[in-house]
């Protein structure tokens, strides 16, 4: 889908506004509860692993609702381990991937969060992440194939790798080990009425870095929000002001850090 420069700016503004105003429960936005989105339900705890000769798996973790899917290459690559416990979903055993033809991939997903797509709405999916390895910047995550996505009736419709960069916000905290990843999705007529699903993944076969560079990766606080499409120029203007405000705040923060040094 081609998105003009102006269109990208407006869409990104909506994403930034939806994220920044979430704590204030904006009446125009609707928070869609994600079953066990904080991974606190002990019934969903468990670990799935593959073996060298049988590396692939796809099953419920514990009693669900989250499932885990991993794949490797028999006799050559183990699949990553997936674990849900202690309020986080963790991927480990992230073995080096040096060739695009070799697959070492895992995801935790829920094909039905209890809501359906409405083509008149945008959807913002967000998750917090933590890495056991130092992250110089956000690009390390994307290069290593780490991200989130949405599903419609069990099929992938969007991810942080297929979406336009204007629709993705990925930040790394000051500890350089944790952060937040968010994606905006504009539902289509083809999605209308389809069950909404969410996926969290590592080792997506894109980028240049080995996924093992990141060590273990954990996700938590998975949220989903529906946002009305802007029907007036006024909403777009408010969104743009929100985007400008965010950039100005980042600039002021950077200036303060320089002065502190």
N, C-alpha and C positions, 0 to 999 in steps of 0.2 A: 504494500500500500504506500503510495507516494504521499508524503506530507510536506507542504510548503514550509518555508522558514518561519512565516508568520504563524501558520498552523501549529508547528512544533513548539513555538514559544508559548502560545496560548495553552496547548495541552500540558506542557511542562508546568506552566503556572498553576493550572488546575491541580496537578499532582502535588506541587509544593504547598498550595493552599490547603488541600485536603489533609496533608500530613501535619502542617503547622497548626491547624485549627482543631485537629482531632481531640486534644485534651479539653477543648471548650464545648464539645458536643454540639457542633453546628447543626441547626435544625434541618438544613437542606440535605445533610448527609445522613446515611443510615448505616449503622454498624451491624454487620451480619455476623452473628456468633459463629466462631469456628470450633467445632467439637474438639475438645482437648487441645486447643490451640496453644496452651501454656505447658502442655505435656505433664500436667500434674496428676492425671488419673492413673493410679497404680495398676488398674486393670489393663492399661495399654502399654505397660512396661514389658521389656523383653529385648533379646538380641538375636539377630539373624546374621549368619555367616555362610560363606561358601568354602569349598575345599579346592585344592589344586586340580583334582580330577573332575570335580563337579562344582564349578565356581558360581553358577547362576542360582538365584532364588527369587521368589515373588510370593509373599504370603503376608497375612495379618501379623502385626507385632502384638503379642499378647492377645487380648480380646478385641483389639481395634479401638477406635475407628481407623487409625493410621496403619497403612501397609508399608512394607519395605520391598524394594526391588533392587537386586544387585546383579552385575554381570562382569565376568572376566573372560579369560581365554584358557580353555582346558589344557592342563599340562604346562602352562606358561605364566598366566596371571591369575592371582586370587582376585575375587571381587572385594570391594570395601566392606567392612563390617558396619552394620547399622544397629544402633542401640537407643532405646527410649527409657530413661530413668532419671530420677533426681530433677525433674522439671525441664529437661532438655532432650533433644534428639541429636545424636552424635554419629558422625561418620569417622571411622578409623581404618587402619590398614590401607592407607592411600598410597599404593605402590606406584613407582615411576612409570610414566607413559612417555616414551620417546618417539613413537611412530603413530601417525594418525590411524593406521589400520588396526592398532591394538586397542582394545576397549577395556577400561577399568572404571566402571560407572556404578553409581548407586543413587537411589532416590527414596524418599519417604513421601507417601502421597495419600490423599483421601479423595475419592472420586465424587463424593456427595456430602457437602457441608450442610445440607438441609435447605438450600435455596436454589432458585433457578435464574437464569440470565434474562434480563430485560434489555432489549436492543436500544432503548431510549436512555440508558444509563452508562456511565463510566464505572469501572471497578478498580479500586486500589488495594493491592495485596502487599503486605509488609511483614518482615520478619527480622528479628535481631539475630546476630551471629557472633560466634567467638572462635578464634583460632588459637591453637597452642603455639603457633609460630608468629614471629614478628611480621607485621604487614607494613611495608613501606608506604603504600597508598592503596586506593581502591582498585586500581588496575590489576593488582596481583590476584585478586579474587576472580575477576572476569577472565583473565588469561588462564587461570587454573580450572575453569569450567565449573565454578560455584555459582548457584543462583536459585531463583524461585520462579514458579510459573502457575498458570491457570489451565484448567481442563474443562471441557464441555462434554457431558455424557461419557466421561472416561477417556476422551481423546485430548491430546495436548492442543491448545489453541494459541497460547502465547507464553513466552518466557523472557527473562531478562536478556537472553541472547538473540531471540527473534524480534523483539520489540525495537522500535527506533530508540537510539540513545536519549532522545528528548523525553522519552516516557519512563526513564529509569533514573532513580536517585539512589546512589550507593555511597555511604559515608563510612569512614573509619575513625574511631574515637582516638583521643589523645594517648591512650595506652597502646595503640597500634596493634591491638589483638582482638578488638571487638568493634561492632558497629551495627548499622541498620541498612537493609536493602528494601526498596519499594519499587513497584511497577504499576503503571496506569494502563488499563485495557479498555478500549472502546468496543463494547459489545456490538455484534452485527446481527442482521436479520437471520443469518444462519444459526446464531446462538440462541435465538428467542425460545424460551421455555426449557432449554437444556439444563441439566443438573450442573451446578458449579462444583468444581474440584480444585484442590490446591496441591502443588508438588514442591518439594525442596530437594535439591540435587547437588551432587559433586561429580566431577569427571566428565561433564558434558564435552563431547569431542570437538572442542573449538579452542582457539588460543594457542600460545606458544610454550607456556610453562608446563612442567610436570606437576600434576596435582599433588604429588607427595611433598612439594615445597611447603605446603600449608600445614603439614602434620594433621592433627585431628581438627574437624570442623563441627561445631554444635550450633543448632538453631533453637530459638524459643520465641515466645510472644508473637505467634502468627496471628495476624488480624486481617480482616477483609471489610472494606467499606464501599458502599455504592454512592456515587456522586452524580447528580443530575447533569445532563449535558447543558452547556450554556445556551439559553434561549434568547439572551439579549446581550448587547454589547456591554451593558453594565457589569454583568458577571465576569466577562472576560477582562474588563478593566480592573475589577477587584483582584482577579487572579494575577494579573500583571503587576499590580502594586504589591501583592504578596511576594512575588518573585523578586522584584526590586528590593523589597525590604530584607529578604533573606540574603541577597548578595551584599547589601550595604552592611548587614550585621556581620557577615563573614569578613568583610574588608576591615571593619572596626576591630574585630577580634585579632586579625593578623597584625594590624598596626600596634595594638597593645602588646602583642608578643614581641614585636621588634623593639619597642621602647623598653620592655622589661629586660631585654638582652643588653 
